[in-house]
Amino acid sequence: MAGRKRMLGTAILVAAVACASTLQERRDYILAHPHGWVELSLADGAVPQVPESEDDPDVLVRPDSCSVEVLLDREPFVYGSAYPVGDAPPYVAETGFRFPAPVGPALLSVRYRGCDMADGRASLTNAELYIGVEEGRVIEVHFDGAALAADPPRENTVVTLDDIYQAVTGGKKGAP
């Protein structure tokens, strides 16, 4: 049994590394074309205790982590974790992600696993929201562990090194 778990863990790690590589190329492609930004903030203040293991479902503990997967039109864009904190339930999991997205309407989906309970075990929460990604703008999306809500798009106020170069020199980097 331990050998199977080790093999499964290795397969998941290899898949995650391969997936991360693929996502970087996708990110580079999106950045080379008209794009906007999605900022997803996760603030789940209702994380319950979960069974320590499938073998011992009566022992309840704070979850070590909860997986977060973000998709746009069913395409994976972000895979990460949220880490519940607190001395007693309900625990709090807070994190956030910012990523470029192609311009246009999109179905944003969040798959959140390990920070909720159903039938006495950790369960999966799926939430979806249609958003509009505007060129050069940011759409902020909030996830409370159960549902998604979006703010209106706003200006992208992140300052990059290229912005600083242009402000100092008066020209774009690499321009004659």
N, C-alpha and C positions, 0 to 999 in steps of 0.2 A: 504493500500500500504506500509506504514512504517513497519507494522508487517511482511509482506512478505520479505521486504529487510532485516530486522533484522534476520528472520529465515534463509534466504539464506546466510547471512554473518556468522551466527553461524555454518551452515553446512559446509561452505568452511573452516572455522577455524578448526573444528573438523577433516575434511578430511586432511588438511595440517599437523596437529599434528600427525594423524595416519600415514600419508605418511612419515613424518620425522622419525618416529620410525622404519618403515620398511626399509628406506634407511640406517639407522645406522647398522642394522643387515646385510644388503647387503654389506656395506662398510667393516665390520669386516670380512665377508667371503672372499671378494676380497683381503684384506690385509693378510689373512692366506694362500694365494695361489700366484703363480707367477703373478706379476702385475707391471705396470708402472704407470706414472702419467700424467694427462692432466691438463694443465693450460690454462684457457680461459680468455683472456682479452677483455673487451668490451669498446670501445671508440667511441661513437656516437656523432659527433659534429654537427648533423643536426636535432636536435629534434625541431619540430614545436610546435606552440600553438595548443591546442586541445579544443573541446567544454567543457565548465564547467560541463554541464550535458546533458542528452538526452532531458530533458524538455526544455532547453534553448540553442540550438545549435549555436546561434549567438554570445554568449559570449565566447570568446577564452581566455585561460589561459595556463600557464606553467603546464605540467603534474606533479602531485605530485610524481608519481613513474611509472616505467615501469616494467612489469614482465619479468623474464628471466627463461626459462626452457631449460635444457640441457639433451639430450638423447643420448645414445649409442645404436645403433641397436634397436631403438624404445623403449628402457628401460629408464625410467626416472632416472637420476643420480643427478641432481641439480635443485632446484627451489629457486629462489631468486628475488631480485629487484635491479633496477638501479634507481638512484635519479637525475633527471636533475637539473642542476644549471645554473645560469646566470640571468642577469637583463632584457635581451631582446632576442627574438628569432633570430637565432636558438640557442637553449639551448644545453648544453653538458651533456651527461650521461657517466660516467666512473666507472667501477668496474671490479672485476675479481673473478675467482673461481679456486680452485685447488682440484682435487679429484683423488683417485686411480681408475685404470681401468684394466680389465683383459687384459693379453697379447694377441696380435693378431690384425688383421685388424678389423676396426669398422667404421660404418657410424655415424658420429657425427652430430647431429641436434640441432639447436638452434631455439626456439620459443620465439619471442620478441614481446610483446604486450603493446600498450599504448604510444609508442614514435614515431609513424608514423601516417599519415593521408591517408585515402582513402574514397572517396565519402562523404567528410565532417565529418568524424568521425574517432576516434582512430582505428587503424587496427592492424592486426597480420602480422609479418614478419617471414617467415620460411627460414632458410638457412641450407644447408647440405654440408658436406665435408667428403670424405673417408680419414681416418687416419690409421697409423700403430702404435700400442702401443708396445713398447719394454720393456722387463723386466729391472727394476731398472733405467729406463731412463724417461725423461720428454719430452712430445711433447707440444710445445706452439702453441696455436691457437688464432688468432686475429679475432674479430668480430667488424665491423664498423657500425653496425646498419642495414646493407643490405647484406653483403657477408662475408664469412669465408676464411681465409688463414692460412696456417700452416708453421712454421719453421721446419727445420730438427730436429729430436730427439737429445737431449743433455744429458749430465750427470746430475744426480739428486744431486744438491749441497746443499740441505737442511740438516742442522745438527740437529740430534735428541739427546735426553738425552742418548739413548743407544750408540750413536756414541761417546759422551763425556766419558761415563763410560768405553767403550772399550779403548779409547785413554789414559785414566788415569791409568787404572788397567792392561791393556794389555790383557784382556780377555773379553768374552761376558758375559753379565749380566745373572745370573742363571746357568752358566756353572761351573762344579766342578773344 
